[in-house]
Amino acid sequence: MSKLGEEVKKGTVKSGDQLKKTFAQVDHSHAKAWHATADQTQKSGKDATDALKKAGAGLDGAAKWSGTKLQDGTQASVDGLKKTGKVSTNEVGKLFKSLGDGIADVGQKLSS
């Protein structure tokens, strides 16, 4: 990212697409990290809502920056996390899987 910043300062970045892809990759990395945090939090018996919300926000950003449309179920999970207070224990597993599928899908599109 710092190399990209230097290139922007020098004026050598000629494409907005290059910036968008970099921002998508950063958001995707955040989504993966928060998804892993949610997994560890859940396994320790604690509330994973905050980590799931952050994973959803990162995934949403990555999708927007990359121009990727999330699958309907994943988009519903992301939208639901934005509106909810605390996620019930029953919903955590579904949300975790849905976000994980979305993270994998966007990651695959970013690497191609």
C-alpha positions in Angstrom: 0.0 0.0 0.0 2.8 2.4 0.8 4.3 1.8 -2.7 0.9 2.6 -4.2 0.8 5.8 -2.1 4.3 6.8 -3.4 3.2 6.2 -7.0 0.1 8.3 -6.5 2.3 11.2 -5.1 4.6 10.9 -8.1 1.6 10.8 -10.5 2.5 7.5 -12.0 -0.8 5.9 -11.1 -2.8 6.4 -14.2 -5.8 4.2 -13.5 -8.5 4.5 -10.9 -9.0 0.8 -11.3 -5.6 0.2 -9.7 -6.6 2.2 -6.7 -10.0 0.5 -6.5 -8.4 -3.0 -6.7 -6.0 -2.0 -3.9 -8.8 -0.7 -1.7 -10.8 -3.9 -2.4 -7.8 -6.0 -1.4 -7.4 -4.1 1.9 -11.1 -4.4 2.7 -11.0 -8.1 1.8 -8.0 -8.6 4.2 -9.9 -6.9 6.9 -12.9 -9.1 6.3 -10.8 -12.2 6.5 -9.1 -11.1 9.7 -12.4 -10.2 11.4 -13.9 -13.5 10.2 -11.1 -15.4 11.9 -11.5 -13.3 15.0 -15.2 -14.1 15.0 -14.4 -17.8 14.8 -12.0 -17.6 17.8 -14.4 -15.5 19.8 -17.2 -17.9 19.2 -15.1 -20.9 20.1 -14.2 -19.3 23.4 -17.9 -19.0 24.2 -18.0 -15.2 23.8 -20.3 -13.0 21.7 -18.9 -12.7 18.2 -21.4 -10.1 17.0 -18.9 -7.2 16.8 -16.3 -9.3 14.9 -19.0 -10.5 12.5 -20.2 -6.9 11.9 -16.6 -5.8 11.1 -16.2 -8.8 8.8 -19.4 -7.9 7.0 -18.3 -4.3 6.7 -15.0 -5.3 5.2 -16.7 -7.7 2.8 -19.2 -5.1 1.8 -16.4 -2.6 1.1 -14.3 -5.2 -0.9 -17.3 -6.0 -3.0 -18.1 -2.4 -3.7 -14.5 -1.4 -4.5 -14.1 -4.4 -6.8 -17.5 -4.1 -8.5 -18.4 -7.5 -7.3 -22.1 -8.4 -6.6 -22.4 -10.5 -3.5 -24.6 -13.5 -3.7 -28.1 -12.9 -2.4 -27.7 -14.8 0.8 -24.4 -13.2 1.6 -25.8 -9.7 0.8 -28.7 -10.4 3.1 -26.3 -11.4 5.9 -24.2 -8.2 5.4 -27.4 -6.1 5.4 -28.8 -7.9 8.5 -25.6 -7.3 10.4 -25.8 -3.6 9.7 -29.2 -3.4 11.3 -29.0 -5.8 14.2 -27.9 -5.2 17.7 -26.7 -8.6 19.0 -26.7 -11.8 16.9 -28.4 -14.7 18.5 -26.4 -17.9 19.1 -28.6 -19.7 16.5 -27.8 -17.1 13.8 -24.0 -16.9 14.4 -23.3 -20.2 12.6 -25.3 -19.2 9.5 -23.8 -15.7 9.4 -20.3 -17.1 9.9 -20.7 -19.5 7.0 -22.4 -16.9 4.7 -19.7 -14.3 5.3 -17.0 -17.0 4.8 -18.5 -18.0 1.5 -18.7 -14.3 0.4 -15.1 -13.7 1.5 -13.9 -16.7 -0.5 -15.9 -15.6 -3.5 -14.6 -12.0 -3.5 -11.1 -13.2 -2.9 -11.3 -15.5 -5.9 -12.4 -12.6 -8.1 -9.7 -10.3 -6.8 -7.0 -12.8 -7.6 -8.1 -13.3 -11.2 
